[in-house]
Amino acid sequence: MVVRVRRHQHTHMPRHRSGHTTTVTIGAERFCLTANQRDDGSLGEVFIHWGKHGTSAAGLVSSYAIAVSLGLQHHVPLTDLIRPGLGQWFVPNGHTDDPEIPRVRSAVDYIARRLAIDWLPHAERAELGVYTLTERVQRASTWIAASELHLCRGANATTAPAARRSSPRAPHGEWR
């Protein structure tokens, strides 16, 4: 019996590529995140620069970028690549100068959130719990409005006990 092993398909990036670089300050540290796209418009590779070349910190974030890029080249979904980085906590952390992501738990947390916001559709980001500041405010406004509506209904229920008694009762053992 002959068993054929299929190797994973590797997608090479085009010679000329387009992308963008985002510069952010986390705490007192400055990072540059470059994301290049494939010909089909999807994310193809990531580069991260932090601090002085040759330092441990620069090597670690560069290794993270290489790991994400290799995963993308082998068609691993971006959500699977960034999920482990979300919520990672270590220094530098805290306030950023990015208005869409004002606070982060670490540089890796920021990178994962920035890639999600820039490259994933809203539904996939929502599944990961990644929202821009504007989306968070909008979600909070919706929640506040729902809470106020619930409170208004509760106030009406306490002021109108007759209305409560006249509502039909659910049969025994069933939930309404």
C-alpha positions as CSV (number, residue, x, y, z in Angstrom):
1,M,0.0,0.0,0.0
2,V,1.4,3.4,-1.0
3,V,0.5,6.4,1.1
4,R,0.9,9.8,-0.4
5,V,1.6,12.7,1.9
6,R,0.3,16.0,0.6
7,R,2.5,18.9,1.6
8,H,0.8,22.1,2.6
9,Q,0.5,24.7,-0.1
10,H,2.8,27.7,0.4
11,T,1.8,31.0,-1.1
12,H,4.6,33.3,-2.1
13,M,4.0,37.0,-1.8
14,P,4.1,39.1,-5.0
15,R,7.4,40.9,-5.9
16,H,5.6,44.3,-5.6
17,R,3.1,44.5,-2.8
18,S,1.0,47.1,-1.2
19,G,0.3,47.5,2.5
20,H,0.4,50.0,5.3
21,T,2.5,50.8,8.3
22,T,0.9,51.8,11.7
23,T,3.1,53.5,14.3
24,V,1.9,53.4,17.9
25,T,3.2,54.3,21.3
26,I,2.3,51.9,24.1
27,G,3.3,53.4,27.4
28,A,6.7,55.0,26.5
29,E,7.6,52.4,23.8
30,R,7.2,53.0,20.1
31,F,6.2,50.2,17.7
32,C,5.9,50.1,13.9
33,L,3.6,47.4,12.5
34,T,3.7,46.9,8.7
35,A,1.0,44.7,7.1
36,N,1.3,43.8,3.4
37,Q,-1.4,42.3,1.3
38,R,-1.6,39.6,-1.3
39,D,-2.8,40.3,-4.8
40,D,-6.3,39.1,-3.7
41,G,-6.4,41.9,-1.0
42,S,-6.0,39.5,2.0
43,L,-3.3,39.9,4.6
44,G,-0.1,38.2,3.5
45,E,2.7,39.2,5.8
46,V,3.5,41.2,8.9
47,F,6.6,43.0,10.1
48,I,7.1,44.6,13.6
49,H,9.8,46.9,14.6
50,W,10.4,47.8,18.3
51,G,13.3,49.4,19.9
52,K,17.0,48.9,19.1
53,H,17.9,46.3,16.5
54,G,19.5,43.2,18.2
55,T,17.8,43.6,21.6
56,S,15.8,40.7,23.1
57,A,12.6,42.7,22.8
58,A,13.1,43.5,19.1
59,G,13.9,39.8,18.5
60,L,10.8,38.6,20.3
61,V,8.3,40.8,18.4
62,S,10.1,40.1,15.1
63,S,9.8,36.3,15.8
64,Y,6.0,36.8,16.5
65,A,5.7,38.6,13.2
66,I,7.5,35.8,11.4
67,A,5.3,33.2,13.0
68,V,2.1,35.1,11.9
69,S,3.5,35.6,8.4
70,L,4.4,31.9,8.0
71,G,0.9,31.0,9.2
72,L,-0.7,33.3,6.7
73,Q,1.5,31.9,3.9
74,H,0.3,28.4,4.8
75,H,-3.4,29.6,4.7
76,V,-4.0,29.5,8.5
77,P,-6.9,31.8,9.2
78,L,-6.0,35.1,10.7
79,T,-8.4,34.6,13.6
80,D,-6.5,31.4,14.6
81,L,-3.2,33.3,14.5
82,I,-4.2,36.3,16.6
83,R,-6.6,34.6,19.1
84,P,-3.7,33.5,21.4
85,G,-2.3,37.1,21.5
86,L,-5.6,38.7,22.6
87,G,-5.5,39.6,26.3
88,Q,-1.8,38.6,26.8
89,W,-0.6,40.7,29.7
90,F,3.0,42.0,30.1
91,V,4.9,45.3,29.8
92,P,4.8,47.6,27.9
93,N,1.0,47.9,28.4
94,G,-1.5,50.6,29.2
95,H,-2.4,53.7,27.2
96,T,-1.7,54.0,23.5
97,D,-1.9,56.9,21.1
98,D,-4.2,54.9,18.8
99,P,-7.7,56.4,19.1
100,E,-9.3,53.1,18.0
101,I,-7.5,51.0,20.7
102,P,-6.9,53.4,23.6
103,R,-5.7,50.7,26.1
104,V,-3.9,47.4,25.7
105,R,-2.6,44.7,28.0
106,S,0.7,44.2,26.0
107,A,2.3,44.8,22.7
108,V,1.1,41.5,21.4
109,D,-2.4,42.3,22.5
110,Y,-2.2,45.6,20.5
111,I,-0.8,43.8,17.4
112,A,-3.6,41.2,17.5
113,R,-6.3,43.9,17.9
114,R,-4.8,46.1,15.2
115,L,-4.6,43.2,12.7
116,A,-8.2,42.2,13.6
117,I,-9.5,45.7,13.1
118,D,-7.7,46.2,9.8
119,W,-8.1,42.8,8.2
120,L,-11.2,41.0,9.6
121,P,-14.8,41.6,9.0
122,H,-16.9,42.9,11.9
123,A,-18.6,39.5,12.5
124,E,-15.3,37.7,13.0
125,R,-13.9,40.6,15.2
126,A,-17.1,40.4,17.3
127,E,-16.6,36.7,17.8
128,L,-13.1,37.5,19.1
129,G,-14.4,40.4,21.2
130,V,-12.4,43.0,19.3
131,Y,-14.1,46.3,18.8
132,T,-13.0,49.8,18.0
133,L,-13.6,52.5,20.5
134,T,-16.5,53.8,18.4
135,E,-18.1,50.3,18.3
136,R,-17.7,50.0,22.1
137,V,-19.5,53.3,22.6
138,Q,-22.2,52.2,20.3
139,R,-22.6,48.8,22.1
140,A,-22.7,50.6,25.4
141,S,-25.4,53.0,24.2
142,T,-27.5,50.1,23.1
143,W,-27.0,48.4,26.4
144,I,-27.9,51.6,28.3
145,A,-31.0,52.1,26.2
146,A,-32.1,48.5,26.8
147,S,-31.5,48.8,30.6
148,E,-33.5,52.0,30.7
149,L,-36.4,50.3,28.8
150,H,-36.2,47.4,31.3
151,L,-36.3,49.8,34.2
152,C,-39.3,51.7,32.7
153,R,-41.1,48.4,32.3
154,G,-40.3,47.5,35.8
155,A,-41.6,50.8,37.1
156,N,-44.9,50.3,35.1
157,A,-45.2,46.8,36.6
158,T,-45.0,48.1,40.2
159,T,-47.5,50.9,39.6
160,A,-50.0,48.8,37.8
161,P,-50.6,45.5,39.8
162,A,-54.0,45.0,38.2
163,A,-52.4,44.8,34.8
164,R,-50.0,42.2,36.1
165,R,-52.8,40.1,37.5
166,S,-54.8,40.2,34.3
167,S,-52.0,38.7,32.2
168,P,-52.5,35.1,31.3
169,R,-50.7,32.6,33.4
170,A,-48.5,29.9,31.9
171,P,-49.8,26.4,32.4
172,H,-48.2,24.5,35.2
173,G,-44.7,23.3,34.4
174,E,-44.3,25.5,31.3
175,W,-42.2,28.6,31.0
176,R,-43.5,31.7,29.2
